[in-house]
Amino acid sequence: MKQLFSKTLMLLVGVAFVLPTQAQLLKVIVPDKALQAQTAIPWQKALVFDNKGVAVLENPEITERKELIVELEERKEFFFAIVEPGQTLTITIQLKGDQTQAAYTGKYAAESMYMNADAHFYPSTYIPVNPVKPIDYMAAKAQEEADYKALNKMIGIFPAEKQAMLLQKNELTHLKNRMTIRKAEVTAQGGNFRKDAEYQGMLSQVDINDPKYRDEFFLNAYIYNMMTHDVKKEGEVTEETLEYIDLVWKNIPRLESRRQMIGALSFSAFLPEKKIDAQRLWDAVQRLGDEQLNNMFKEVIEEKLLVAKGKKCPDFTFNDINGQQHHISEFYGKVLYLDYWATWCHPCVWEIPFFEKLYEEYKNDERIQFISFSLDDNVEKWKAKLKKDTPEWAQFILTKADQQFLQKEMGIAGIPRFVVLSADGTIAEGDALRPSDKNAKAMLEDVLSGRKM
């Protein structure tokens, strides 16, 4: 009996040695310590790297195949990772010069690589919105062409029925990329893309009646080509916006597309860096006679009209750090740059150093005053923030009643929000540029000089 027990135990021990270990879900290898500090996977546990630069993600809640994103937060870069329980995907992220590269191994390595390449095969990859250095257009074209060919080769990993769809998608994106690069190149050279044969040749491929060209990129390219006004990213945009609405409504065949294109203006036309006559825009939208568009614009237009330039600012109230109530009218006589923020609002806190830098430039200028208003419900948290940062400019807090008044009378609901008042208490900029904007100082100088009064 004892001998039988011993043999059984040995057998069990032997079996224990050959049982497969649980595969790690995702292994992230980042040799560079600076990159490690900014590497994260949204909605997952924080990555902890060992001394070899290896971090492992395990999550028992992931019970089937799932697409994750590995982010480099400061560099604003990302990489896809397809994981599945029982399988280990390894992604190695390294710096090559100033470029970040990712290599994959594991079951879904090829698909992850395709998703990553596809996500970066986009116009802004080749023509950045805010380039930090001059763009080499020849190099951009060559890189785009190489990426296009590489992406098409990678499609071979998918079933035949999916390949045709992906090939068409890549072909359309290839056209978008080339149009974007050429338009930017012609514009940088002082030319007119509407008269450029190469750009016009590409645009001629676009048939707005073909469903595959319903993408707003192609529809907008078609409309911009008809416009007599250039589309600007900042400054006065009233005339071009009204022309755009008219051309879209008359020329885009599909009602749903017209609504989407015009409806997008309810946000994009009112960005702080743009100046637009809200009443004229509202009149133009109403003339279309489309109830759905009216509903899309009604609320935002009403909010913008509340803070129309030249309108008297409502005499709202707020409390100082000692709980004493004040009125904004107490500060009239100077131009006022007003900051609405909260300690829990990360974009607001991010703006503070820029606000402080502007304050330092104007703190000895008797014509202007900087004031911050907190929307914190937790007064003690606000006080603790002030104690830690010790800002030199005026600091106040808004009660719930104060906030409700501002939302009703000035349309201030979202933060960060900045407002500039003229010395007489009228609104100079109802949705002013954020201090981080490169044109923020110029905006203040315009108000101080009376050019925007």
DAUR-V632785 format. One line per field, one symbol per residue. burial: I if it has 24 or more other ideal C-beta (glycine too) atoms within 12 Angstrom, else O. A space follows every 10 residues. Layout:
burial = ???
This chain:
burial = OOOOOOOOOO OOOOOOOOOO OOOIIIIIII OOOOIIOOII IOOIOOIOIO OOIOIIIOOO OIOOOIIIII IIOOOOIIII IIIIOOIIII IIIOOOOOOI IIIIOIOIIO IIIIIIIIOI IIIOIIIOOO OOOOIOIOOI IOIIOOIIOO IIOIIOOOOO OOOOOIOOII OIIIIIIIII IIIIIIIOOO OOIOOOOOIO OIIOOIOIOO OOIIIIIIII IIIIIOIOOO IOOOOOIIOI IIIIIIIIIO IIOOOOIIIO IIIIIIOIII IIIIIIOIOI IIOIIOOIOO OOIIOIIOOI IOIIIIIIIO IOIIOIIIII OOOOOIOIOO IOOIIIIIII IIIOOOOIIO IIOIIOOIIO OIOOOOOIII IIIIIIOOIO OIOOIIOOOO IOIIIIIIIO OIIOOIIOII IIOOIIIIII IIOOIIIIII IIIIIIIOOI IOIIIIIIOO OIO
